[in-house]
Amino acid sequence: MEQSTNQLGQPIGLPVRAWKPPPYPSRDPMEGRFCRVESLVPEAHAAALYAANRLDAQGRMWTYLPYGPFDTFQNYCAWLEEACSGNDPLFHAIVDKATDKAVGVAAYLRIDPRNGSIEVGHLAFSPLLQRTPAATEAMYLMMQRAFRLGYRRYEWKCDSLNAPSRAAAQRLGLSFEGVFRQAAIVKNRNRDTAWYAAIDSEWPDLQDAFLRWLDPSNFGEDGRQRLRLSNLTSRILKRRG
């Protein structure tokens, strides 16, 4: 880690010059080729999200989230109404452009303009979104907005036992930073939290990796990728875990 020294000879962090806290993310939609990420409005998105989520008959997508699964549409709507009532977390619906239906949820949270830090979380990807180019593009669009606004740090946190989430964070170019033991109690279970992050100096290389992966030429006629995103982001990672 870069550092300098004060007049007492003590190591200190490098100065952050001309720092201006970035604004809060807007609710304007983020447009991609495969998806649109827009402010989640229960009246507009709840029905499509609930139907898509029910395709996960075993409820695997809810195991590591502090809520869900929802046994009735009414219960899901009630949760959405409460979840979407504030600005932090700032919930978004991920809309598949091919069907114009919401197929997943993501949010900005722990939004800290003063220190230039923002987190992405509350990821609830239905089976219609999982392992699709739209899922990757949605994460790219949210990261892009954060860094374009001027945030210095983009965080991803998950249950340390959630192997798919940990792999996804690193595939997207977020470096492992450690595990906070006994960080929370979720659904009456202990949760150790794994931390991942990307910082603004890494964004130009990360953006290049995303754009290369999302380019139409990277997909064959069958829709399969030719080049893996993980191959493009691996050199950017500072630490794996």
Accessible surface in RSA format (square Angstrom, percent):
REM  Atomic radii and reference values for relative SASA: ProtOr
REM  Chains: A
REM  Algorithm: Lee & Richards
REM  Probe-radius: 1.40
REM  Slices: 20
REM RES _ NUM      All-atoms   Total-Side   Main-Chain    Non-polar    All polar
REM                ABS   REL    ABS   REL    ABS   REL    ABS   REL    ABS   REL
RES MET A   1   228.65 118.4 148.68  98.4  79.98 190.4 123.35 104.9 105.30 139.5
RES GLU A   2   137.49  78.9 121.07  91.6  16.42  39.1  49.96  96.6  87.53  71.5
RES GLN A   3   111.85  62.5  88.64  64.8  23.21  55.3  20.69  44.0  91.17  69.1
RES SER A   4    38.00  32.1  29.66  39.6   8.34  19.2  34.03  72.5   3.97   5.6
RES THR A   5    86.78  61.7  59.05  59.9  27.73  66.1  30.93  41.5  55.86  84.4
RES ASN A   6    37.04  25.5  23.77  23.0  13.27  31.9  14.17  34.1  22.87  22.1
RES GLN A   7   168.11  94.0 123.26  90.1  44.86 106.8  66.54 141.6 101.57  77.0
RES LEU A   8   132.66  73.9 100.20  71.7  32.46  81.6 106.66  74.9  26.00  70.0
RES GLY A   9    52.45  64.7   0.00   N/A  52.45  64.7  26.10  71.6  26.35  59.0
RES GLN A  10    94.76  53.0  93.25  68.2   1.51   3.6  29.05  61.8  65.72  49.8
RES PRO A  11    88.04  64.2  69.74  63.6  18.30  66.5  70.23  58.0  17.81 110.7
RES ILE A  12    77.43  44.1  69.33  51.7   8.10  19.5  77.43  55.8   0.00   0.0
RES GLY A  13    55.48  68.4   0.00   N/A  55.48  68.4  32.08  88.0  23.39  52.4
RES LEU A  14    82.94  46.2  66.62  47.7  16.32  41.0  66.62  46.8  16.32  43.9
RES PRO A  15    76.96  56.1  50.02  45.6  26.94  97.9  60.96  50.3  16.00  99.4
RES VAL A  16    82.63  54.4  54.59  49.4  28.04  67.6  58.22  50.6  24.41  66.2
RES ARG A  17   191.67  80.5 165.17  84.2  26.50  63.1  70.75  96.7 120.92  73.3
RES ALA A  18   100.74  92.6  57.07  88.1  43.67  99.3  76.08 107.1  24.66  65.3
RES TRP A  19    82.96  33.3  56.71  27.4  26.25  61.6  56.53  30.1  26.43  42.9
RES LYS A  20   170.12  83.0 158.14  97.0  11.97  28.5 100.96  90.9  69.16  73.7
RES PRO A  21    78.94  57.5  59.81  54.5  19.13  69.5  59.81  49.4  19.13 118.9
RES PRO A  22     7.79   5.7   0.23   0.2   7.56  27.5   3.88   3.2   3.92  24.3
RES PRO A  23    79.69  58.1  67.97  62.0  11.72  42.6  79.32  65.5   0.38   2.3
RES TYR A  24   115.38  53.9 101.49  57.7  13.89  36.1  70.76  53.2  44.61  55.0
RES PRO A  25     8.72   6.4   0.00   0.0   8.72  31.7   0.00   0.0   8.72  54.2
RES SER A  26    48.89  41.3  38.73  51.7  10.16  23.4  42.72  91.0   6.17   8.6
RES ARG A  27   106.50  44.7  94.00  47.9  12.50  29.8  54.37  74.3  52.13  31.6
RES ASP A  28    87.14  61.0  86.05  85.7   1.08   2.6  15.84  37.3  71.29  71.1
RES PRO A  29    71.77  52.3  58.68  53.5  13.09  47.6  58.68  48.4  13.09  81.4
RES MET A  30    11.81   6.1   7.36   4.9   4.44  10.6  11.81  10.0   0.00   0.0
RES GLU A  31    97.43  55.9  72.90  55.1  24.53  58.4  50.71  98.1  46.72  38.1
RES GLY A  32    14.23  17.5   0.00   N/A  14.23  17.5  10.66  29.2   3.57   8.0
RES ARG A  33   119.00  50.0  93.28  47.5  25.72  61.2  65.90  90.1  53.10  32.2
RES PHE A  34    48.33  24.2  43.04  26.7   5.29  13.8  46.77  28.4   1.55   4.4
RES CYS A  35     0.05   0.0   0.05   0.1   0.00   0.0   0.05   0.1   0.00   0.0
RES ARG A  36    47.69  20.0  47.69  24.3   0.00   0.0   8.28  11.3  39.41  23.9
RES VAL A  37     0.00   0.0   0.00   0.0   0.00   0.0   0.00   0.0   0.00   0.0
RES GLU A  38    35.62  20.4  35.62  26.9   0.00   0.0  10.93  21.1  24.69  20.2
RES SER A  39    20.12  17.0  16.42  21.9   3.69   8.5  12.64  26.9   7.48  10.5
RES LEU A  40     6.65   3.7   0.00   0.0   6.65  16.7   0.00   0.0   6.65  17.9
RES VAL A  41    67.57  44.5  66.99  60.6   0.59   1.4  67.57  58.7   0.00   0.0
RES PRO A  42    16.20  11.8  13.48  12.3   2.72   9.9  13.87  11.4   2.33  14.5
RES GLU A  43   143.72  82.5 101.95  77.1  41.77  99.5  74.86 144.8  68.87  56.2
RES ALA A  44    74.46  68.5  36.62  56.5  37.84  86.1  46.18  65.0  28.28  74.9
RES HIS A  45    13.00   7.1  12.24   8.5   0.76   1.9  11.00  11.3   2.00   2.3
RES ALA A  46     3.20   2.9   3.06   4.7   0.13   0.3   3.06   4.3   0.13   0.4
RES ALA A  47    69.96  64.3  60.89  94.0   9.08  20.6  62.74  88.4   7.22  19.1
RES ALA A  48    26.87  24.7  14.17  21.9  12.69  28.9  22.34  31.5   4.52  12.0
RES LEU A  49     0.54   0.3   0.54   0.4   0.00   0.0   0.54   0.4   0.00   0.0
RES TYR A  50    27.03  12.6  27.03  15.4   0.00   0.0  24.38  18.3   2.65   3.3
RES ALA A  51    60.93  56.0  50.88  78.5  10.05  22.9  55.81  78.6   5.12  13.6
RES ALA A  52     3.80   3.5   1.35   2.1   2.45   5.6   3.20   4.5   0.59   1.6
RES ASN A  53    10.23   7.1   7.36   7.1   2.86   6.9   5.17  12.4   5.06   4.9
RES ARG A  54   148.92  62.5 127.75  65.1  21.16  50.4  34.57  47.3 114.34  69.3
RES LEU A  55   105.79  58.9  79.41  56.8  26.38  66.3  83.04  58.3  22.75  61.2
RES ASP A  56    21.42  15.0  10.27  10.2  11.15  26.4   6.28  14.8  15.14  15.1
RES ALA A  57   100.75  92.6  59.68  92.1  41.07  93.4  66.43  93.5  34.33  90.9
RES GLN A  58   149.91  83.8 112.83  82.5  37.08  88.3  46.60  99.2 103.31  78.4
RES GLY A  59    11.54  14.2   0.00   N/A  11.54  14.2   6.04  16.6   5.50  12.3
RES ARG A  60   177.28  74.4 164.08  83.6  13.19  31.4  48.12  65.8 129.16  78.3
RES MET A  61    27.93  14.5   4.36   2.9  23.58  56.1  16.77  14.3  11.17  14.8
RES TRP A  62    10.74   4.3  10.73   5.2   0.02   0.0   4.71   2.5   6.03   9.8
RES THR A  63    59.51  42.3  51.31  52.0   8.20  19.5  40.79  54.8  18.72  28.3
RES TYR A  64    71.12  33.2  64.99  37.0   6.13  16.0  35.16  26.4  35.96  44.3
RES LEU A  65    22.67  12.6  22.67  16.2   0.00   0.0  22.67  15.9   0.00   0.0
RES PRO A  66    74.43  54.2  51.73  47.2  22.70  82.5  51.73  42.7  22.70 141.1
RES TYR A  67    32.21  15.0  25.34  14.4   6.88  17.9  31.34  23.6   0.88   1.1
RES GLY A  68    17.63  21.7   0.00   N/A  17.63  21.7   1.67   4.6  15.96  35.7
RES PRO A  69    91.77  66.9  71.30  65.0  20.47  74.4  71.42  59.0  20.35 126.5
RES PHE A  70    34.55  17.3  20.42  12.6  14.13  36.8  22.42  13.6  12.13  34.7
RES ASP A  71   110.93  77.7  83.90  83.5  27.03  63.9  47.77 112.4  63.16  63.0
RES THR A  72    53.94  38.4  50.82  51.5   3.12   7.4  51.78  69.5   2.16   3.3
RES PHE A  73    73.43  36.7  70.62  43.7   2.81   7.3  70.62  42.8   2.81   8.0
RES GLN A  74   127.01  71.0 119.87  87.6   7.15  17.0  62.73 133.5  64.29  48.8
RES ASN A  75    72.19  49.8  68.22  65.9   3.97   9.6  11.32  27.2  60.87  58.8
RES TYR A  76     2.64   1.2   2.64   1.5   0.00   0.0   0.88   0.7   1.76   2.2
RES CYS A  77    30.98  23.4  30.96  34.5   0.02   0.0  18.48  46.8  12.49  13.5
RES ALA A  78    64.44  59.2  49.84  76.9  14.60  33.2  57.48  80.9   6.96  18.4
RES TRP A  79    46.36  18.6  41.47  20.1   4.89  11.5  33.82  18.0  12.54  20.3
RES LEU A  80     0.00   0.0   0.00   0.0   0.00   0.0   0.00   0.0   0.00   0.0
RES GLU A  81    87.65  50.3  79.69  60.3   7.95  18.9  36.32  70.2  51.33  41.9
RES GLU A  82   135.86  78.0 123.37  93.3  12.50  29.8  47.71  92.3  88.15  72.0
RES ALA A  83    20.85  19.2   4.85   7.5  16.00  36.4  16.31  23.0   4.54  12.0
RES CYS A  84    23.32  17.6   6.60   7.4  16.72  39.3   8.56  21.7  14.76  15.9
RES SER A  85    94.15  79.6  51.85  69.2  42.30  97.4  41.47  88.3  52.68  73.8
RES GLY A  86    33.94  41.9   0.00   N/A  33.94  41.9  31.04  85.2   2.90   6.5
RES ASN A  87    94.15  64.9  88.02  85.1   6.12  14.7  19.04  45.8  75.10  72.6
RES ASP A  88    65.57  45.9  36.13  36.0  29.44  69.6  19.51  45.9  46.05  45.9
RES PRO A  89    42.02  30.6  41.66  38.0   0.36   1.3  41.66  34.4   0.36   2.3
RES LEU A  90     5.65   3.1   5.65   4.0   0.00   0.0   5.65   4.0   0.00   0.0
RES PHE A  91     7.29   3.6   3.36   2.1   3.92  10.2   3.36   2.0   3.92  11.2
RES HIS A  92     0.43   0.2   0.43   0.3   0.00   0.0   0.07   0.1   0.37   0.4
RES ALA A  93     0.00   0.0   0.00   0.0   0.00   0.0   0.00   0.0   0.00   0.0
RES ILE A  94     0.00   0.0   0.00   0.0   0.00   0.0   0.00   0.0   0.00   0.0
RES VAL A  95     3.24   2.1   3.24   2.9   0.00   0.0   3.24   2.8   0.00   0.0
RES ASP A  96    32.59  22.8  32.44  32.3   0.14   0.3   1.54   3.6  31.05  31.0
RES LYS A  97    82.90  40.4  59.36  36.4  23.55  56.1  34.42  31.0  48.48  51.6
RES ALA A  98    94.86  87.2  49.67  76.6  45.19 102.8  61.71  86.9  33.15  87.8
RES THR A  99    77.55  55.2  55.29  56.1  22.25  53.0  61.26  82.3  16.29  24.6
RES ASP A 100    96.52  67.6  78.22  77.8  18.30  43.3  28.17  66.3  68.35  68.2
RES LYS A 101   124.16  60.6 121.56  74.6   2.61   6.2  73.39  66.1  50.77  54.1
RES ALA A 102     3.85   3.5   0.36   0.6   3.50   8.0   0.36   0.5   3.50   9.3
RES VAL A 103     3.31   2.2   3.31   3.0   0.00   0.0   3.31   2.9   0.00   0.0
RES GLY A 104     0.05   0.1   0.00   N/A   0.05   0.1   0.05   0.1   0.00   0.0
RES VAL A 105     4.16   2.7   4.16   3.8   0.00   0.0   4.16   3.6   0.00   0.0
RES ALA A 106     0.00   0.0   0.00   0.0   0.00   0.0   0.00   0.0   0.00   0.0
RES ALA A 107     0.00   0.0   0.00   0.0   0.00   0.0   0.00   0.0   0.00   0.0
RES TYR A 108     0.01   0.0   0.01   0.0   0.00   0.0   0.01   0.0   0.00   0.0
RES LEU A 109    22.63  12.6  22.63  16.2   0.00   0.0  22.63  15.9   0.00   0.0
RES ARG A 110   155.74  65.4 138.50  70.6  17.24  41.0  45.56  62.3 110.19  66.8
RES ILE A 111    11.93   6.8   0.00   0.0  11.93  28.8   0.00   0.0  11.93  32.4
RES ASP A 112    48.45  33.9  46.11  45.9   2.34   5.5  18.99  44.7  29.45  29.4
RES PRO A 113    21.73  15.8  21.73  19.8   0.00   0.0  21.73  17.9   0.00   0.0
RES ARG A 114   183.12  76.9 173.71  88.5   9.41  22.4  66.21  90.5 116.91  70.9
RES ASN A 115    77.02  53.1  68.43  66.1   8.60  20.7  21.99  52.9  55.03  53.2
RES GLY A 116     0.00   0.0   0.00   N/A   0.00   0.0   0.00   0.0   0.00   0.0
RES SER A 117    17.29  14.6  17.29  23.1   0.00   0.0  11.63  24.8   5.67   7.9
RES ILE A 118     0.15   0.1   0.00   0.0   0.15   0.4   0.15   0.1   0.00   0.0
RES GLU A 119     8.86   5.1   8.83   6.7   0.04   0.1   0.09   0.2   8.78   7.2
RES VAL A 120     2.38   1.6   0.71   0.6   1.67   4.0   0.71   0.6   1.67   4.5
RES GLY A 121     9.24  11.4   0.00   N/A   9.24  11.4   9.24  25.3   0.00   0.0
RES HIS A 122    41.14  22.5  31.09  21.6  10.04  25.7  23.61  24.3  17.52  20.4
RES LEU A 123    42.62  23.7  27.48  19.7  15.14  38.1  27.48  19.3  15.14  40.7
RES ALA A 124     6.33   5.8   5.16   8.0   1.17   2.7   5.56   7.8   0.77   2.0
RES PHE A 125    37.11  18.6  32.91  20.4   4.20  10.9  32.91  20.0   4.20  12.0
RES SER A 126     0.00   0.0   0.00   0.0   0.00   0.0   0.00   0.0   0.00   0.0
RES PRO A 127    51.00  37.2  31.64  28.8  19.36  70.4  32.57  26.9  18.43 114.5
RES LEU A 128    95.11  53.0  79.08  56.6  16.03  40.3  82.46  57.9  12.65  34.0
RES LEU A 129     1.05   0.6   1.05   0.7   0.00   0.0   1.05   0.7   0.00   0.0
RES GLN A 130    74.96  41.9  64.87  47.4  10.08  24.0  23.39  49.8  51.57  39.1
RES ARG A 131   241.80 101.5 193.32  98.5  48.49 115.4  83.96 114.8 157.84  95.7
RES THR A 132    40.19  28.6  34.92  35.4   5.27  12.6  37.32  50.1   2.86   4.3
RES PRO A 133    37.10  27.0  36.83  33.6   0.26   1.0  36.83  30.4   0.26   1.6
RES ALA A 134     9.06   8.3   8.62  13.3   0.44   1.0   8.62  12.1   0.44   1.2
RES ALA A 135    10.62   9.8  10.09  15.6   0.53   1.2  10.43  14.7   0.19   0.5
RES THR A 136     6.07   4.3   4.31   4.4   1.76   4.2   1.63   2.2   4.43   6.7
RES GLU A 137     7.63   4.4   7.63   5.8   0.00   0.0   0.68   1.3   6.95   5.7
RES ALA A 138     0.00   0.0   0.00   0.0   0.00   0.0   0.00   0.0   0.00   0.0
RES MET A 139     7.41   3.8   7.18   4.7   0.23   0.6   6.33   5.4   1.08   1.4
RES TYR A 140    12.91   6.0  12.91   7.3   0.00   0.0   9.67   7.3   3.24   4.0
RES LEU A 141    12.03   6.7  11.20   8.0   0.83   2.1  11.20   7.9   0.83   2.2
RES MET A 142     0.00   0.0   0.00   0.0   0.00   0.0   0.00   0.0   0.00   0.0
RES MET A 143     1.22   0.6   1.22   0.8   0.00   0.0   1.22   1.0   0.00   0.0
RES GLN A 144    23.38  13.1  23.38  17.1   0.00   0.0   0.37   0.8  23.02  17.5
RES ARG A 145    39.94  16.8  34.83  17.8   5.11  12.2  11.27  15.4  28.67  17.4
RES ALA A 146     0.02   0.0   0.02   0.0   0.00   0.0   0.02   0.0   0.00   0.0
RES PHE A 147    17.58   8.8   2.24   1.4  15.34  39.9   2.45   1.5  15.13  43.3
RES ARG A 148   175.01  73.5 137.49  70.1  37.52  89.3  53.92  73.7 121.09  73.4
RES LEU A 149    54.06  30.1  39.02  27.9  15.04  37.8  41.81  29.4  12.25  33.0
RES GLY A 150    34.17  42.1   0.00   N/A  34.17  42.1  28.16  77.3   6.01  13.5
RES TYR A 151     1.24   0.6   0.08   0.0   1.15   3.0   0.08   0.1   1.15   1.4
RES ARG A 152    95.10  39.9  94.07  48.0   1.03   2.5   7.70  10.5  87.40  53.0
RES ARG A 153    56.66  23.8  56.66  28.9   0.00   0.0  30.17  41.2  26.49  16.1
RES TYR A 154     2.56   1.2   2.56   1.5   0.00   0.0   2.05   1.5   0.51   0.6
RES GLU A 155    15.01   8.6  15.01  11.4   0.00   0.0   0.00   0.0  15.01  12.3
RES TRP A 156    11.44   4.6  11.44   5.5   0.00   0.0  10.00   5.3   1.45   2.3
RES LYS A 157    31.31  15.3  14.03   8.6  17.28  41.1  11.97  10.8  19.34  20.6
RES CYS A 158     8.19   6.2   5.61   6.3   2.58   6.1   8.19  20.8   0.00   0.0
RES ASP A 159    11.06   7.7  10.19  10.1   0.87   2.1   0.00   0.0  11.06  11.0
RES SER A 160    20.26  17.1  12.17  16.2   8.09  18.6   5.30  11.3  14.96  21.0
RES LEU A 161   135.35  75.4 119.02  85.1  16.33  41.0 122.74  86.2  12.60  33.9
RES ASN A 162    23.84  16.4  23.84  23.0   0.00   0.0   0.00   0.0  23.84  23.0
RES ALA A 163    67.78  62.3  61.30  94.6   6.48  14.7  64.41  90.7   3.37   8.9
RES PRO A 164    99.33  72.4  86.58  78.9  12.75  46.3  94.56  78.1   4.77  29.6
RES SER A 165    20.21  17.1  14.70  19.6   5.50  12.7  12.96  27.6   7.24  10.1
RES ARG A 166    44.88  18.8  44.88  22.9   0.00   0.0  13.75  18.8  31.12  18.9
RES ALA A 167    61.16  56.2  51.96  80.2   9.20  20.9  57.21  80.6   3.94  10.4
RES ALA A 168    35.10  32.3  31.15  48.1   3.95   9.0  34.70  48.9   0.40   1.1
RES ALA A 169     0.00   0.0   0.00   0.0   0.00   0.0   0.00   0.0   0.00   0.0
RES GLN A 170    24.11  13.5  22.31  16.3   1.80   4.3   5.45  11.6  18.66  14.2
RES ARG A 171    75.79  31.8  72.48  36.9   3.31   7.9  36.03  49.2  39.76  24.1
RES LEU A 172     5.93   3.3   5.93   4.2   0.00   0.0   5.93   4.2   0.00   0.0
RES GLY A 173     0.25   0.3   0.00   N/A   0.25   0.3   0.00   0.0   0.25   0.6
RES LEU A 174     0.26   0.1   0.26   0.2   0.00   0.0   0.26   0.2   0.00   0.0
RES SER A 175     7.84   6.6   7.84  10.5   0.00   0.0   7.36  15.7   0.48   0.7
RES PHE A 176    18.95   9.5  15.79   9.8   3.16   8.2  15.79   9.6   3.16   9.1
RES GLU A 177    77.64  44.6  49.28  37.3  28.36  67.5  27.30  52.8  50.34  41.1
RES GLY A 178    13.96  17.2   0.00   N/A  13.96  17.2  13.96  38.3   0.00   0.0
RES VAL A 179    59.85  39.4  33.26  30.1  26.59  64.1  33.26  28.9  26.59  72.1
RES PHE A 180   110.32  55.2 106.02  65.7   4.30  11.2 110.32  66.9   0.00   0.0
RES ARG A 181   202.77  85.1 179.67  91.6  23.10  55.0  55.93  76.4 146.85  89.0
RES GLN A 182   146.27  81.8 122.46  89.5  23.81  56.7  26.32  56.0 119.95  91.0
RES ALA A 183    51.12  47.0  12.47  19.2  38.65  87.9  21.21  29.9  29.91  79.2
RES ALA A 184    41.51  38.2  29.79  46.0  11.73  26.7  40.91  57.6   0.61   1.6
RES ILE A 185   143.43  81.6 113.94  84.9  29.49  71.1 113.94  82.0  29.49  80.0
RES VAL A 186    17.53  11.5  15.17  13.7   2.36   5.7  17.52  15.2   0.01   0.0
RES LYS A 187    70.95  34.6  40.11  24.6  30.83  73.4  48.22  43.4  22.73  24.2
RES ASN A 188   150.48 103.8 117.08 113.1  33.40  80.4  28.70  69.1 121.78 117.7
RES ARG A 189   106.80  44.8 100.44  51.2   6.36  15.2  65.77  89.9  41.03  24.9
RES ASN A 190    87.84  60.6  62.46  60.4  25.38  61.1  37.33  89.8  50.51  48.8
RES ARG A 191    41.54  17.4  41.13  21.0   0.41   1.0   3.43   4.7  38.11  23.1
RES ASP A 192    39.84  27.9  37.25  37.1   2.59   6.1   1.91   4.5  37.92  37.8
RES THR A 193     8.37   6.0   8.37   8.5   0.00   0.0   5.11   6.9   3.25   4.9
RES ALA A 194     0.00   0.0   0.00   0.0   0.00   0.0   0.00   0.0   0.00   0.0
RES TRP A 195    53.98  21.7  53.98  26.1   0.00   0.0  52.94  28.2   1.04   1.7
RES TYR A 196     0.28   0.1   0.00   0.0   0.28   0.7   0.00   0.0   0.28   0.4
RES ALA A 197     3.62   3.3   0.19   0.3   3.43   7.8   0.21   0.3   3.41   9.0
RES ALA A 198     0.48   0.4   0.00   0.0   0.48   1.1   0.48   0.7   0.00   0.0
RES ILE A 199    71.61  40.7  71.61  53.3   0.00   0.0  71.61  51.6   0.00   0.0
RES ASP A 200    69.17  48.5  61.91  61.6   7.26  17.2  19.53  46.0  49.64  49.5
RES SER A 201    86.92  73.4  55.33  73.8  31.59  72.8  55.33 117.8  31.59  44.2
RES GLU A 202    14.65   8.4  11.82   8.9   2.83   6.7   8.83  17.1   5.82   4.8
RES TRP A 203    23.09   9.3  23.09  11.2   0.00   0.0  18.88  10.1   4.22   6.8
RES PRO A 204    85.56  62.4  75.10  68.5  10.47  38.0  78.93  65.2   6.63  41.2
RES ASP A 205    66.28  46.4  66.00  65.7   0.28   0.7   1.30   3.1  64.98  64.8
RES LEU A 206     0.00   0.0   0.00   0.0   0.00   0.0   0.00   0.0   0.00   0.0
RES GLN A 207    43.78  24.5  43.78  32.0   0.00   0.0   1.72   3.7  42.06  31.9
RES ASP A 208    67.55  47.3  64.58  64.3   2.97   7.0  20.25  47.7  47.29  47.2
RES ALA A 209     1.67   1.5   0.64   1.0   1.03   2.3   1.67   2.4   0.00   0.0
RES PHE A 210     0.00   0.0   0.00   0.0   0.00   0.0   0.00   0.0   0.00   0.0
RES LEU A 211    91.59  51.0  85.59  61.2   6.00  15.1  85.86  60.3   5.73  15.4
RES ARG A 212   128.43  53.9 116.22  59.2  12.21  29.1  38.97  53.3  89.46  54.2
RES TRP A 213     9.08   3.6   9.08   4.4   0.00   0.0   9.08   4.8   0.00   0.0
RES LEU A 214    16.45   9.2  13.94  10.0   2.51   6.3  14.14   9.9   2.31   6.2
RES ASP A 215    62.73  43.9  57.76  57.5   4.97  11.8  12.64  29.7  50.09  50.0
RES PRO A 216    79.85  58.2  70.83  64.6   9.02  32.8  72.22  59.6   7.63  47.4
RES SER A 217    81.62  69.0  63.46  84.7  18.17  41.9  52.96 112.8  28.66  40.2
RES ASN A 218    10.87   7.5   7.15   6.9   3.73   9.0   7.03  16.9   3.84   3.7
RES PHE A 219    27.46  13.7  16.28  10.1  11.18  29.1  16.28   9.9  11.18  32.0
RES GLY A 220    17.10  21.1   0.00   N/A  17.10  21.1   9.96  27.3   7.14  16.0
RES GLU A 221   193.77 111.2 147.45 111.6  46.31 110.3  70.18 135.7 123.59 100.9
RES ASP A 222   106.79  74.8  67.51  67.2  39.29  92.9  49.87 117.4  56.92  56.8
RES GLY A 223    43.80  54.0   0.00   N/A  43.80  54.0  30.89  84.8  12.91  28.9
RES ARG A 224   180.46  75.8 173.56  88.5   6.90  16.4  54.00  73.8 126.46  76.6
RES GLN A 225    68.64  38.4  47.70  34.9  20.94  49.9  19.62  41.8  49.02  37.2
RES ARG A 226   162.94  68.4 123.71  63.1  39.23  93.4  59.42  81.2 103.52  62.7
RES LEU A 227    59.14  32.9  58.47  41.8   0.67   1.7  59.14  41.5   0.00   0.0
RES ARG A 228   145.32  61.0 144.75  73.8   0.57   1.4  27.51  37.6 117.81  71.4
RES LEU A 229     0.66   0.4   0.00   0.0   0.66   1.7   0.00   0.0   0.66   1.8
RES SER A 230    44.58  37.7  42.42  56.6   2.16   5.0  28.53  60.8  16.05  22.5
RES ASN A 231    89.07  61.4  68.94  66.6  20.12  48.5  17.05  41.0  72.02  69.6
RES LEU A 232    14.45   8.0  12.49   8.9   1.96   4.9  14.10   9.9   0.35   0.9
RES THR A 233     0.56   0.4   0.56   0.6   0.00   0.0   0.00   0.0   0.56   0.8
RES SER A 234    43.12  36.4  32.75  43.7  10.37  23.9  15.55  33.1  27.57  38.6
RES ARG A 235   159.08  66.8 120.64  61.5  38.44  91.5  73.65 100.7  85.43  51.8
RES ILE A 236     8.37   4.8   4.23   3.1   4.14  10.0   8.00   5.8   0.37   1.0
RES LEU A 237    21.90  12.2   3.22   2.3  18.68  47.0   3.22   2.3  18.68  50.3
RES LYS A 238   142.68  69.6 108.56  66.6  34.12  81.2  97.68  87.9  45.00  47.9
RES ARG A 239   132.67  55.7 124.66  63.5   8.01  19.1  50.84  69.5  81.82  49.6
RES ARG A 240   145.36  61.0 125.62  64.0  19.74  47.0  59.44  81.2  85.92  52.1
RES GLY A 241    39.18  48.3   0.00   N/A  39.18  48.3  36.45 100.0   2.73   6.1
END  Absolute sums over single chains surface
CHAIN  1 A    13292.5      10560.1       2732.4       7069.8       6222.7
END  Absolute sums over all chains
TOTAL         13292.5      10560.1       2732.4       7069.8       6222.7
